[in-house]
Amino acid sequence: MQINDISGKIIECAIRVHKELGSGLLENAYEACLLFELHKEGLTARRQVQMPVEYQGVKIDVGYRLDLLVEEQVVVELKAVEKMSPIHEAQILTYLKLSGLKLGLLLNFNEAVLKNGIKRVANDL
């Protein structure tokens, strides 16, 4: 499956979750429900994936966790905030650089329409 097809499926699943639950919940509720939807679609996805920092050739666990990693290719970072800020985009870009992955989706579920809370972030794509 191509990376753009994967991201499209992720967005479809996220929209279904948002339509069912609406806004106002905590991130972990959306994360669990989105994982459920992704699995229903036949996608492999892992939740709270450890992301170590490599420092001087040594991998050090500093507590970074990817919200979701889909098909081992797309990082999904979920938010439930009033407004996305540049730090949220910087966070997912850092995760992409640390992992060597090319595409991330930043999803803010605290929007009346989820479409307004979707940000696609690329790392040398």
C-alpha positions in Angstrom: 0.0 0.0 0.0 1.3 3.4 -1.0 2.0 6.0 1.7 -0.7 8.4 0.3 -3.3 5.5 0.4 -2.4 4.8 4.0 -2.8 8.4 5.0 -6.1 8.6 3.2 -7.4 5.6 5.1 -6.2 7.1 8.4 -8.1 10.3 7.7 -11.2 8.4 6.8 -11.0 6.4 10.0 -10.4 9.6 12.0 -13.4 11.3 10.5 -15.6 8.3 11.5 -14.3 8.5 15.0 -14.9 12.2 15.2 -18.5 11.9 13.8 -19.3 9.3 16.4 -17.7 10.9 19.4 -17.6 14.6 18.6 -15.1 16.9 20.3 -14.5 17.4 24.0 -12.9 14.1 25.0 -9.3 13.4 26.1 -6.7 12.4 23.5 -6.5 8.8 24.8 -10.2 8.2 24.0 -9.7 9.2 20.4 -6.4 7.3 20.2 -8.1 4.0 21.3 -11.1 4.5 19.0 -8.9 5.4 16.0 -6.7 2.3 16.6 -9.9 0.2 16.7 -11.1 1.8 13.3 -7.6 1.3 11.7 -7.6 -2.4 12.7 -11.2 -2.7 11.3 -9.8 -1.4 8.0 -7.2 -4.1 8.0 -4.3 -1.7 8.7 -1.5 -2.6 11.1 -1.2 0.0 13.7 0.6 0.3 17.0 -0.2 2.6 19.9 2.3 4.5 22.2 5.4 3.4 20.3 8.6 4.1 22.1 10.8 6.6 20.2 14.4 6.7 21.6 16.9 9.5 20.9 20.2 8.4 19.3 23.0 10.3 21.0 26.6 9.6 20.1 25.6 6.3 18.6 23.6 5.2 21.7 19.8 4.9 21.7 18.5 6.6 24.9 14.9 6.2 26.0 13.8 9.7 27.0 10.1 9.0 27.2 9.0 10.0 23.7 6.1 8.0 22.5 4.4 8.1 19.1 0.6 8.1 19.6 0.1 5.8 16.6 2.4 4.2 14.0 0.4 2.9 11.0 1.8 0.3 8.6 5.2 1.1 10.0 5.2 4.1 7.7 2.9 6.9 9.0 3.2 8.6 12.3 -0.1 9.9 13.7 -0.1 12.4 16.5 -3.4 13.2 18.1 -4.4 16.3 19.9 -7.6 17.6 21.6 -6.6 21.2 22.0 -8.4 24.5 21.5 -5.9 25.6 18.8 -2.9 23.9 17.3 0.4 25.7 17.7 3.7 25.6 15.9 5.1 23.4 18.7 2.7 20.6 17.7 4.0 20.6 14.2 7.6 20.7 15.4 6.9 17.7 17.7 5.7 15.5 14.8 8.5 16.7 12.6 11.0 15.7 15.3 9.4 12.3 15.6 9.7 11.8 11.8 13.4 12.8 11.9 14.1 10.6 14.8 12.4 7.6 13.2 13.6 8.2 9.7 9.9 8.1 8.5 8.6 10.4 5.8 5.0 11.2 6.6 3.0 12.2 9.7 -0.5 13.3 10.4 -1.4 15.7 13.1 -5.0 15.4 14.1 -6.8 17.8 16.4 -10.1 16.2 17.5 -11.2 19.4 19.3 -12.7 20.9 16.1 -16.4 21.2 15.1 -15.3 19.6 11.8 -12.3 17.4 11.9 -11.2 18.5 8.4 -10.2 21.8 10.0 -7.9 19.9 12.5 -5.9 17.8 10.0 -2.2 18.8 9.2 -0.1 16.6 7.0 3.6 16.9 7.8 6.4 15.5 5.5 10.0 14.8 6.2 11.9 14.9 2.9 8.9 13.3 1.0 
